[in-house]
Amino acid sequence: MAGTDQTKTYESLIRVRMSEHDAHYGGRLVDGARMLSLFGDVATELLIQLDGDEGLFVAYDCVEFKAPVYAGDYIEARGKITRIGNTSRQMEFTAYKVIEANIHPNVPSAARVLDHPILVTYATGTCVVPLDKQQKRNLT
């Protein structure tokens, strides 16, 4: 790709607290689709970094839900571009629980920072940025 450094690593990180609004199931459990929404935001940032355009998310190749997420948990969603094609960009995503809401009956506001973040979701997917939208393509 002319004007784009193929050796550069493109990565993104966002950290978000899951709210009561995110809780969809009993016990304040957050819907797994919320993690995919975070991955969509990460993918958008990655495409802007590379192409200067938001692009389009075409498909997930793999989605694995590894652990539950609850309202009050802090989630760190990460993504990186693993392959750059002419218009396609393959990406890998992870979501880790980094702070866990401590649902203690006597102290509902209690939480704890995890010594070892917990992988809650893993995914891979493909995005596309049409050639005419790749703003950085012709930059030198």
C-alpha positions as CSV (number, residue, x, y, z in Angstrom):
1,M,0.0,0.0,0.0
2,A,1.7,3.2,-1.2
3,G,2.3,5.7,1.6
4,T,1.4,3.3,4.4
5,D,4.1,1.7,6.5
6,Q,3.2,-2.1,6.3
7,T,5.5,-2.8,9.3
8,K,3.8,-0.4,11.7
9,T,1.7,-2.0,14.4
10,Y,-1.9,-0.7,14.6
11,E,-3.4,-1.3,18.0
12,S,-6.3,0.2,20.0
13,L,-7.3,0.1,23.7
14,I,-10.5,1.3,25.4
15,R,-11.6,0.9,29.0
16,V,-15.2,1.0,29.9
17,R,-17.3,0.5,33.0
18,M,-20.3,-1.7,32.4
19,S,-23.4,0.1,33.7
20,E,-26.7,-1.1,35.1
21,H,-28.1,-0.2,31.7
22,D,-25.7,-2.8,30.1
23,A,-27.1,-5.5,32.4
24,H,-29.5,-7.6,30.4
25,Y,-30.0,-10.8,32.3
26,G,-30.7,-11.8,35.9
27,G,-28.0,-11.2,38.4
28,R,-26.8,-8.0,36.6
29,L,-25.2,-10.1,33.8
30,V,-24.2,-8.1,30.8
31,D,-25.2,-9.3,27.3
32,G,-22.2,-10.7,25.3
33,A,-23.2,-8.4,22.4
34,R,-22.0,-5.5,24.5
35,M,-18.4,-6.9,24.1
36,L,-18.9,-7.0,20.3
37,S,-20.1,-3.4,20.4
38,L,-16.8,-2.5,22.1
39,F,-14.9,-4.4,19.5
40,G,-16.7,-2.4,16.8
41,D,-15.5,0.8,18.5
42,V,-11.9,-0.6,18.6
43,A,-12.1,-1.6,14.9
44,T,-13.3,1.9,14.0
45,E,-10.3,3.5,15.7
46,L,-7.9,1.0,14.0
47,L,-9.3,1.8,10.6
48,I,-9.0,5.6,11.2
49,Q,-5.4,5.1,12.3
50,L,-4.6,3.2,9.1
51,D,-6.9,4.7,6.5
52,G,-8.3,7.9,7.9
53,D,-11.8,6.4,7.4
54,E,-14.2,4.5,9.7
55,G,-14.7,1.7,7.1
56,L,-17.2,-1.1,7.5
57,F,-17.2,-4.2,9.7
58,V,-17.9,-7.1,7.3
59,A,-17.9,-10.2,9.5
60,Y,-16.6,-11.9,12.7
61,D,-14.7,-15.1,11.9
62,C,-14.6,-16.3,15.5
63,V,-16.3,-15.1,18.7
64,E,-15.6,-16.9,22.0
65,F,-17.2,-15.8,25.3
66,K,-14.9,-17.0,28.0
67,A,-16.2,-15.5,31.3
68,P,-19.3,-13.6,32.5
69,V,-19.4,-9.8,32.8
70,Y,-21.5,-7.9,35.3
71,A,-22.7,-4.4,35.8
72,G,-20.0,-2.5,37.6
73,D,-17.1,-4.4,36.0
74,Y,-14.5,-2.5,34.1
75,I,-13.6,-4.0,30.7
76,E,-10.5,-3.3,28.7
77,A,-11.1,-4.0,25.0
78,R,-8.1,-4.3,22.8
79,G,-7.7,-4.8,19.1
80,K,-5.0,-5.0,16.5
81,I,-4.8,-5.3,12.8
82,T,-3.3,-8.6,11.9
83,R,-3.3,-8.4,8.1
84,I,-3.7,-5.6,5.6
85,G,-5.1,-6.4,2.2
86,N,-6.0,-4.1,-0.7
87,T,-9.3,-3.1,1.0
88,S,-9.7,-5.6,3.8
89,R,-8.2,-5.5,7.2
90,Q,-8.2,-8.6,9.4
91,M,-8.3,-7.9,13.2
92,E,-8.0,-9.7,16.5
93,F,-9.8,-8.5,19.6
94,T,-9.7,-9.3,23.3
95,A,-11.8,-8.1,26.2
96,Y,-10.5,-8.4,29.7
97,K,-12.2,-7.7,33.0
98,V,-9.7,-5.5,34.9
99,I,-11.9,-4.4,37.8
100,E,-14.6,-6.6,39.3
101,A,-17.7,-5.2,40.9
102,N,-18.0,-6.8,44.3
103,I,-21.6,-7.6,44.8
104,H,-21.5,-7.6,48.5
105,P,-24.9,-7.4,50.1
106,N,-23.7,-4.9,52.8
107,V,-21.4,-2.8,50.5
108,P,-22.9,-2.5,47.0
109,S,-20.3,0.1,45.9
110,A,-17.4,-2.2,46.7
111,A,-15.1,-3.3,43.8
112,R,-11.6,-4.7,43.4
113,V,-8.8,-4.3,40.9
114,L,-7.9,-7.8,39.6
115,D,-4.2,-8.8,40.0
116,H,-4.6,-10.9,36.9
117,P,-7.2,-9.6,34.4
118,I,-9.7,-12.2,33.2
119,L,-10.2,-12.8,29.5
120,V,-14.0,-12.5,28.9
121,T,-14.2,-12.4,25.1
122,Y,-11.9,-13.2,22.2
123,A,-12.8,-12.5,18.5
124,T,-11.4,-12.1,15.1
125,G,-13.0,-10.3,12.2
126,T,-12.7,-8.5,8.9
127,C,-13.3,-4.9,8.0
128,V,-13.2,-3.2,4.6
129,V,-12.2,0.3,3.6
130,P,-13.0,0.9,-0.1
131,L,-10.1,2.3,-2.1
132,D,-11.7,5.6,-2.7
133,K,-12.2,6.1,1.1
134,Q,-8.5,5.3,2.0
135,Q,-7.4,8.9,2.8
136,K,-3.9,7.9,3.8
137,R,-3.3,5.8,0.7
138,N,-1.7,8.6,-1.3
139,L,0.1,10.3,1.6
140,T,3.9,10.1,1.5
